Amino acid sequence: MATVSAKPGATDSFLDIAGIRVGQAHDANVRTGVTVVVPDSPVAMGVDVRGGGPGTRDTDALDPTCLVDKLHGLVLSGGSVFGLAAADGVVAAMSARGIGMPLGPCTVPVVPSAILFDLMNGGDKDWGTEPPYRRLGIEAFENLATPIAEGAAGAGYGARAGGRAGGIGTASLVTDDGLAVAALVAVNCFGVVMDGKPTHGVVELPKVGLVGANTTIGAVATNLDLDKAGCRRLAIMAQDGYARAIRPIHTPFDGDTVFAMATGTRPLDGPLAPVMAVLGTLAADCVVRAIEKALKASG
């Protein structure tokens, strides 16, 4: 039986995938925030949505049958449906810098996004017709050079995990031969983060609410050369990390979503299937560790 070993990368974060940057911004008064992922060059991307109340934008573009092969960024945001406007700001800021597909008089970035529900966390949501998310998206994009803050930061700034504070967490793993995978997760779950607790026959429901009122959203990234179909499979396997760390998960109250992206700097050497079996397993491991790190940083 072959054994593959891996250990955390140099920063144990999403930044251990070379060519990807992360920026974050938050509004302390509103108790919400935005996290933006931007690759140095367009990447293949896939998505897996399992929660019963998701909120997403441009995920159809990730279908392998659709036209665009490579995408330009990703936005994770608080704010429920209002948070989808964060991608508006990111798209505008990227286009102004010439990032995207050249179509007519301007460039058009393709930037999928997902949101979590933090509208009932006590922050000031009396924003009238001007929710802060477009502004926060632009601010997060402008913060791409900063390290990744964990805990109360970015999309996880106002998040709750069961009955405790949620937040942003990130982790990475690199094999001995250089295959790398990393996770970035905004933990805002309906269920309880298990921390190794036994689960047999016991279901704890500490957080009640409306459908779509919770949601854990995140992304995994790899340096392997995958297409959109391969990224889709990676996202499916990575989402199992949610199930290992949070109970219950994928309920009608959640919008649990995982994106996967591939920079393609490491060529595929040999058949894809056995490599994906390893990569997807390591991705789920990273998701579990990212969730644990998010709650540890949130205190």
C-alpha positions in Angstrom: 0.0 0.0 0.0 1.4 3.4 -1.0 1.6 6.1 1.6 1.6 9.8 0.9 2.8 12.2 3.6 2.3 15.9 3.7 3.0 18.7 6.1 1.9 22.4 6.4 3.4 24.8 4.0 5.6 27.7 4.9 2.7 29.9 6.1 0.2 27.1 6.7 -2.3 29.3 4.7 -3.9 29.8 1.3 -0.8 31.8 0.4 1.3 28.6 0.2 -0.3 28.2 -3.3 2.1 30.4 -5.3 0.4 32.9 -7.5 -2.7 33.5 -5.4 -3.3 36.5 -3.1 -6.0 37.1 -0.5 -7.3 40.4 0.7 -9.8 41.2 3.5 -11.8 44.1 4.8 -14.5 44.5 7.5 -16.8 47.1 9.0 -16.7 46.9 12.8 -19.9 49.0 13.2 -21.9 46.7 10.9 -20.1 43.6 12.1 -19.5 42.1 8.7 -16.8 41.8 6.1 -15.5 40.5 2.8 -12.7 38.2 1.7 -11.3 38.3 -1.8 -9.1 35.8 -3.6 -7.3 36.9 -6.8 -4.8 34.8 -8.8 -1.9 36.4 -10.6 -3.3 34.9 -13.8 -6.7 33.3 -14.5 -7.3 29.9 -13.0 -9.6 26.9 -13.5 -12.3 26.8 -10.9 -15.1 24.5 -9.7 -17.8 24.6 -7.0 -19.8 22.2 -4.8 -23.0 23.5 -3.1 -24.6 21.3 -0.5 -26.5 23.5 2.0 -30.2 24.0 1.7 -30.1 27.8 1.6 -27.2 28.9 -0.5 -26.5 32.4 -1.8 -24.1 32.5 -4.8 -23.2 34.5 -7.9 -21.8 33.3 -11.3 -21.5 29.7 -10.2 -23.1 28.6 -13.4 -20.0 29.8 -15.2 -18.0 27.1 -13.4 -19.9 24.3 -15.2 -17.4 22.5 -17.4 -19.8 22.8 -20.3 -19.8 26.6 -20.2 -17.7 28.9 -22.3 -15.1 30.5 -19.9 -12.3 28.1 -19.0 -10.4 30.3 -16.6 -11.7 32.7 -14.0 -10.3 35.8 -12.5 -11.1 35.9 -8.8 -13.4 34.8 -6.0 -15.4 36.7 -3.3 -16.6 35.4 0.0 -18.8 37.9 1.9 -21.1 38.4 4.9 -24.4 40.2 4.5 -26.7 37.5 3.1 -28.1 38.6 -0.3 -26.7 42.2 0.3 -23.2 40.7 0.4 -23.5 39.6 -3.3 -22.8 43.3 -4.1 -19.2 42.8 -2.8 -18.5 41.1 -6.2 -19.7 44.2 -8.0 -17.0 46.3 -6.3 -14.3 43.6 -7.0 -15.3 43.3 -10.6 -15.2 47.1 -11.1 -11.8 47.4 -9.4 -10.3 44.5 -11.4 -11.7 45.9 -14.7 -10.2 49.3 -13.9 -6.8 47.6 -13.7 -7.3 45.7 -16.9 -7.9 42.3 -15.3 -10.4 40.2 -17.2 -11.5 39.3 -20.7 -11.1 42.1 -23.2 -14.6 42.6 -24.5 -15.3 45.9 -26.3 -14.3 49.0 -24.5 -13.4 47.4 -21.1 -12.2 44.1 -19.6 -14.8 41.8 -18.0 -13.6 39.8 -15.0 -15.5 36.6 -14.1 -15.6 36.5 -10.3 -17.9 34.0 -8.7 -19.0 34.6 -5.1 -20.9 33.2 -2.1 -22.4 34.8 1.0 -23.1 33.9 4.6 -25.8 35.2 6.9 -24.7 37.6 9.6 -27.6 40.0 9.6 -28.7 39.1 13.2 -25.3 39.5 15.0 -26.0 42.8 16.6 -24.3 45.1 14.1 -25.8 48.2 12.7 -27.7 47.0 9.5 -29.6 50.3 9.1 -27.8 51.1 5.8 -30.9 52.1 3.8 -30.2 51.9 0.0 -26.4 51.8 0.4 -25.2 48.5 2.0 -21.5 48.5 2.6 -20.5 45.5 0.6 -19.5 47.1 -2.7 -17.2 49.3 -0.7 -15.9 46.5 1.3 -15.2 44.4 -1.8 -13.1 47.2 -3.2 -11.3 47.6 0.1 -10.6 43.9 0.3 -9.2 43.9 -3.3 -6.9 46.8 -2.3 -5.7 44.8 0.7 -4.4 41.9 -1.4 -0.8 42.4 -0.3 -1.6 41.8 3.4 -1.2 38.4 5.2 -4.4 36.4 6.0 -5.8 37.4 9.3 -7.7 34.6 11.0 -10.7 34.7 13.4 -12.8 37.9 13.3 -11.6 39.0 9.8 -13.0 39.4 6.3 -16.1 37.4 5.5 -15.9 35.8 9.0 -15.8 39.1 10.9 -19.4 38.8 12.1 -19.8 35.0 11.8 -21.1 32.6 14.5 -20.4 28.9 14.8 -23.2 27.2 16.6 -23.3 29.1 20.0 -19.9 30.6 19.7 -17.9 33.1 17.6 -17.0 31.9 14.1 -14.5 33.4 11.7 -11.9 32.9 9.0 -9.4 30.1 9.1 -6.8 28.9 6.6 -4.4 26.0 6.3 -2.2 24.2 3.8 -0.5 20.9 3.1 2.4 20.1 0.8 3.6 16.6 -0.1 7.2 15.6 -0.2 7.2 15.8 -4.0 5.7 19.3 -4.0 2.0 18.7 -4.6 0.3 21.5 -2.6 -3.3 22.2 -1.5 -4.7 24.9 0.8 -8.1 25.9 2.3 -9.7 29.2 3.3 -13.0 28.9 5.2 -15.4 31.4 6.7 -17.1 29.4 9.5 -20.7 30.5 10.2 -22.3 27.1 10.8 -25.7 26.1 12.2 -24.1 23.1 13.8 -21.4 22.6 16.4 -17.7 22.4 15.5 -16.9 19.0 17.0 -13.3 19.4 18.2 -13.0 15.6 18.3 -16.1 15.1 20.4 -18.0 11.8 20.1 -21.2 12.0 18.0 -23.0 8.7 18.3 -26.7 9.2 18.5 -26.5 12.8 19.7 -27.5 15.8 17.7 -27.0 19.2 19.3 -28.9 22.2 17.8 -27.5 25.3 19.5 -28.4 27.8 16.8 -31.9 28.2 15.5 -32.9 30.5 12.7 -34.5 30.8 9.2 -33.5 28.8 6.2 -30.3 30.3 4.8 -29.5 32.0 8.0 -26.2 30.4 8.6 -23.7 28.9 6.1 -20.0 28.0 6.0 -18.3 29.1 2.8 -14.8 28.6 1.6 -12.3 27.6 -1.0 -9.5 25.2 -1.6 -6.6 25.8 -4.1 -3.9 23.6 -5.6 -0.9 24.0 -7.7 -1.8 21.0 -9.8 -2.9 21.5 -13.5 -6.7 20.8 -13.3 -9.5 21.8 -15.6 -12.9 22.9 -14.4 -14.1 19.3 -14.1 -11.1 18.4 -12.0 -11.7 21.4 -9.8 -15.4 20.4 -9.4 -14.2 16.9 -8.1 -11.7 18.6 -5.8 -14.5 20.8 -4.3 -16.7 17.8 -3.8 -14.0 15.9 -1.9 -13.0 19.0 0.1 -16.5 19.7 1.3 -16.3 16.4 3.2 -14.0 18.4 5.6 -17.1 20.3 6.7 -18.9 17.0 7.6 -15.8 15.9 9.6 -15.7 19.1 11.6 -19.3 20.3 12.0 -22.4 18.5 13.1 -25.1 18.8 11.8 -24.0 20.1 8.4 -25.6 20.7 5.0 -29.0 21.3 6.8 -31.9 23.4 5.4 -30.5 26.2 7.5 -27.1 26.3 5.8 -25.8 27.4 2.4 -22.6 25.4 2.6 -20.4 26.0 -0.4 -16.8 25.1 -1.4 -15.0 26.5 -4.4 -11.9 24.9 -5.8 -9.2 26.5 -8.0 -6.1 25.3 -9.7 -3.1 27.4 -10.7 -1.7 24.7 -13.0 1.9 25.4 -12.1 2.5 21.7 -11.4 1.9 19.4 -14.5 -0.1 16.2 -14.0 2.4 13.3 -14.2 0.5 10.1 -14.8 -3.2 9.2 -14.5 -5.5 11.8 -12.9 -7.7 9.5 -10.8 -5.1 8.3 -8.2 -3.7 11.9 -7.9 -7.2 13.2 -7.3 -7.8 10.6 -4.6 -4.8 12.0 -2.7 -5.4 15.6 -3.5 -9.0 15.6 -2.5 -8.3 13.8 0.8 -5.6 16.4 1.6 -8.0 19.2 0.7 -10.6 17.8 3.2 -7.9 17.7 5.8 -7.0 21.3 5.1 -10.7 22.3 5.5 -10.9 20.6 8.9 -7.8 22.4 10.1 -8.9 25.7 8.7 -12.2 25.4 10.6 -10.3 24.5 13.8 -7.9 27.4 13.3 -10.8 29.9 12.7 -12.5 29.1 16.0 -9.2 29.0 17.9 -8.4 32.5 16.6 -11.9 33.8 17.4 -11.5 32.7 21.1 
